[in-house]
Amino acid sequence: FDLINIFIPVWMAVALLGIQLVLHSFSITYQLEGYKKQNINALEKMKVESKKNKQLITTFKKFVPFELIDSLNRKDITETKLGDHVEKFMTVLFLDIRNYSDFAESMAPKDNFNFLNTFLNRMEPIVKQNKGYVNKFEGDGFMALFDESVMDAVICANELLDRVYIHNYSRMDDLDFKPIKIGIGINSGHVMKGIIGSNTRMEGTVISETVNLASRVEQLNKKFGSNILLSEFSWLKLNKKNQFL
């Protein structure tokens, strides 16, 4: 009986050790599955966050002209700071709808918004196609900037005018039709592009006498009954002048 009493505890110990090893194996497997699940969840969360960030950047691009941010030598909008600026030679284009008040008075506020958004949605792509970008929408018009050449702005102005003619022609048979007329002013010179505002509210803008003169040139269309006017500065920088005579 003494040998039995000795071997039984040893046997039990071996059995318990085997059980412990099995349980430990299950524990390791369970932990590995837990880590795997955590990693998968973390990866899915990263994918969701990445998608949200891309959507956020896409949304920002609709509100902020990223061409201006790029010109400040910043990788993205998160690196921009109040007071960032750069001086550059550019061509400025102003577009304005003539007699807009006549349209606004005959439309409800909702229809007014629809009218402006439809009009601007047709005009803005033409600016992009000609290597420019709209820096600011100003109610019944906008200000666009061209980095490369005056010719881009002039060609753009003519295409904008053509688009308005096409729009007016397509609606001539409408009973409530009122033709849209626009004025475009172009001026070239050095401008200061940068970030202005306060620490809690900033925006990108362009400041210089070049911008102010472009706006005044656009207003002169009313006096001369014209649709497109260039300043002398832009005319002197324009190549192939005979093309527009």
C-alpha positions in Angstrom: 0.0 0.0 0.0 2.9 2.3 0.6 4.0 2.0 -3.1 0.4 2.7 -4.2 0.3 5.8 -1.9 3.5 7.0 -3.5 2.5 6.4 -7.2 -1.0 7.7 -6.9 0.1 11.3 -6.1 2.7 11.2 -8.9 0.1 10.0 -11.3 -2.3 12.7 -10.2 0.4 15.2 -10.5 1.2 14.2 -14.0 -2.5 14.3 -14.8 -2.9 17.7 -13.2 0.1 18.9 -15.2 -1.4 17.7 -18.4 -4.7 19.4 -17.6 -2.8 22.6 -16.8 -0.9 22.4 -20.0 -4.2 22.0 -21.9 -5.8 24.8 -20.1 -2.7 27.0 -20.6 -2.8 26.1 -24.3 -6.5 27.2 -24.5 -5.6 30.4 -22.6 -2.9 31.2 -25.1 -5.2 30.5 -28.0 -7.9 32.6 -26.4 -5.4 35.5 -25.8 -4.1 35.2 -29.4 -7.7 35.4 -30.7 -8.3 38.4 -28.5 -5.2 40.2 -29.7 -6.1 39.3 -33.3 -9.6 40.7 -32.8 -8.2 43.8 -31.2 -5.8 44.3 -34.1 -8.6 43.8 -36.6 -10.8 46.3 -34.8 -7.9 48.8 -34.6 -7.2 48.3 -38.3 -10.9 48.9 -39.1 -10.9 52.0 -36.9 -7.9 53.3 -38.7 -9.6 52.7 -42.1 -12.7 54.6 -40.9 -10.5 57.5 -39.5 -8.6 57.6 -42.8 -11.8 57.7 -44.8 -13.1 60.5 -42.5 -9.9 62.5 -43.0 -10.1 62.1 -46.7 -13.7 63.3 -46.7 -12.7 66.2 -44.4 -9.9 67.3 -46.8 -12.3 67.0 -49.7 -14.8 69.2 -47.9 -12.1 71.7 -47.0 -11.1 72.0 -50.6 -14.7 73.1 -51.4 -14.4 76.0 -49.0 -10.7 76.9 -49.3 -8.8 77.5 -52.5 -5.9 75.0 -52.0 -4.0 76.6 -54.9 -3.5 79.5 -52.5 -2.3 77.2 -49.7 0.1 75.5 -52.1 1.6 78.9 -53.1 2.4 79.5 -49.4 4.7 76.4 -49.5 2.6 74.5 -47.0 2.0 70.8 -47.4 -1.6 71.1 -46.3 -4.0 73.5 -44.6 -3.1 72.3 -41.1 0.3 73.9 -41.5 -0.9 77.3 -42.4 -0.5 80.1 -39.9 -2.0 83.6 -39.4 0.2 86.0 -41.3 1.6 83.5 -43.8 2.1 85.4 -47.1 3.9 85.5 -50.4 4.3 88.1 -53.1 3.7 87.0 -56.7 2.9 88.4 -60.1 -0.6 87.4 -61.1 -3.6 88.2 -63.3 -6.8 89.0 -61.5 -10.2 88.6 -63.2 -13.5 90.0 -61.8 -16.9 88.8 -63.1 -20.2 90.5 -62.2 -23.8 89.9 -63.3 -25.3 93.0 -64.7 -28.6 94.3 -63.3 -28.7 91.4 -60.8 -31.2 93.3 -58.7 -33.8 92.9 -61.5 -33.4 89.1 -61.2 -33.4 89.1 -57.4 -36.6 91.3 -57.1 -38.6 88.9 -59.3 -37.5 85.7 -57.4 -38.2 84.2 -54.0 -35.0 83.8 -51.8 -34.9 80.0 -52.6 -35.1 80.6 -56.3 -32.5 83.3 -56.0 -30.0 80.9 -54.4 -30.8 78.3 -57.1 -30.2 80.9 -59.8 -26.9 82.0 -58.4 -25.6 78.4 -57.8 -26.6 77.3 -61.2 -24.9 80.2 -62.8 -21.7 79.9 -60.7 -21.6 76.2 -61.2 -21.4 76.7 -64.9 -18.8 79.4 -64.8 -16.3 78.1 -62.2 -15.2 75.0 -64.3 -14.3 77.3 -67.2 -11.8 79.1 -64.9 -10.2 75.8 -63.9 -10.0 74.7 -67.5 -7.9 77.8 -68.2 -5.4 77.3 -65.4 -7.0 79.6 -63.0 -9.0 79.3 -59.8 -11.9 81.2 -58.1 -10.4 82.8 -55.0 -13.7 84.3 -53.8 -17.4 84.2 -54.6 -18.9 87.7 -54.2 -22.7 87.3 -54.3 -23.5 87.8 -58.0 -20.0 87.3 -59.2 -16.5 86.2 -58.3 -12.8 87.0 -58.3 -10.5 84.5 -60.1 -6.7 84.3 -60.1 -4.3 83.2 -62.9 -0.7 82.3 -62.0 0.8 81.5 -65.4 -0.2 84.1 -68.0 -2.5 86.9 -69.0 -3.5 84.9 -72.0 -5.1 82.3 -69.8 -7.3 85.0 -68.2 -8.3 86.5 -71.5 -9.2 83.2 -73.1 -11.2 82.4 -70.0 -13.1 85.7 -70.2 -14.1 85.0 -73.8 -15.2 81.5 -72.9 -17.2 82.7 -69.9 -19.0 85.2 -72.2 -19.7 82.5 -74.8 -21.2 80.3 -72.1 -23.6 83.1 -71.1 -24.6 83.6 -74.8 -25.3 79.9 -75.1 -27.4 80.0 -71.9 -29.4 83.0 -73.1 -30.0 81.5 -76.5 -31.2 78.2 -75.0 -33.8 80.0 -72.9 -35.1 82.5 -75.5 -38.5 80.7 -75.8 -39.2 80.8 -72.0 -42.0 83.1 -71.1 -40.2 84.5 -68.0 -36.9 84.7 -69.8 -34.5 87.6 -68.9 -31.1 87.5 -70.6 -28.1 87.4 -68.4 -25.4 90.1 -69.0 -22.0 90.0 -67.4 -19.0 92.4 -67.1 -15.5 91.1 -66.8 -12.4 93.2 -65.7 -8.8 91.9 -66.0 -5.7 93.4 -64.5 -2.2 92.1 -63.9 0.5 92.9 -61.4 2.1 92.0 -58.1 -0.2 90.8 -55.4 0.3 89.7 -51.8 -1.3 86.3 -51.2 -1.7 85.1 -47.6 -3.7 84.3 -44.5 -5.5 87.1 -42.6 -8.0 87.3 -39.8 -7.7 86.4 -36.1 -6.5 83.4 -34.1 -10.0 81.9 -34.1 -11.1 82.8 -37.7 -8.8 82.9 -40.7 -9.1 83.0 -44.4 -6.9 83.1 -47.5 -7.0 86.3 -49.5 -5.2 88.5 -52.0 -4.3 92.1 -51.2 -2.9 94.7 -53.5 -3.7 97.7 -55.7 -3.7 95.2 -58.6 -6.9 93.6 -57.2 -8.6 97.0 -56.5 -7.8 98.1 -60.1 -9.2 94.9 -61.6 -12.5 95.5 -59.8 -12.6 99.1 -61.1 -11.9 98.0 -64.6 -14.8 95.6 -64.4 -17.1 98.4 -63.3 -16.0 100.5 -66.3 -17.9 98.0 -68.6 -21.1 99.8 -67.5 -19.7 103.1 -68.8 -18.5 101.8 -72.1 -21.3 99.3 -72.7 -18.7 96.5 -73.1 -18.5 93.0 -71.6 -14.7 92.5 -71.2 -12.1 95.1 -70.4 -8.4 94.8 -69.8 -6.1 97.2 -68.0 -3.0 98.6 -69.8 -0.8 96.4 -67.5 -2.6 93.3 -68.8 -2.6 94.5 -72.4 1.2 95.0 -72.4 1.8 91.5 -71.0 -0.6 89.9 -73.5 1.0 87.8 -76.3 -0.7 87.5 -79.7 -2.6 90.8 -79.3 -3.8 90.7 -82.9 -5.9 87.7 -81.9 -8.2 90.0 -80.0 -8.2 93.1 -82.3 
